[in-house]
Amino acid sequence: MKIGRSTGKPTKAQEARWDAIREKGCIACRTRGWVVTPEIHHLTTGGKHGQKRLGHDYTIGLCAWHHRGVMPAGHTERLMERSYGPSYALSPRAFRETFGNDDALLAFQNALIVMRMSA
């Protein structure tokens, strides 16, 4: 019996995708000109939290703030939102309005990966 929302072990190609995502940084931060180390975020059915993951090929890079709403010490949520934009975890609707829906985010991430592979 599986526990959690695991999508199984990634293939070598999927691990290479994640390496490329980590190299390119958080896609939300990139829209503001910053390269911030990302976590791997799995997109889900309907783009809703807690739903079934679409799989390892449907992943984007989001920093700890944009992914889970984790703030650096001494920062407030309001300061983070003004500086970095909304967090996907804390304000999913505002995040999508600011940075795009899941399809747009995935397309942007995939374009960054293609650019990396072409370089």
Buried (B, 14 or more C-beta within 10 A) or exposed (E): EEEEEEBEEBEEEBEEBBEBBBBBBBBBBBEEEEEBEBBBBBBBEEBEEEEEBBEBBBBBBBBBBBBBBBBEEEEEBEEBBEEBBBBBBBBBEBBBEBBBEBEEBBEBBBEBBEEEEEE
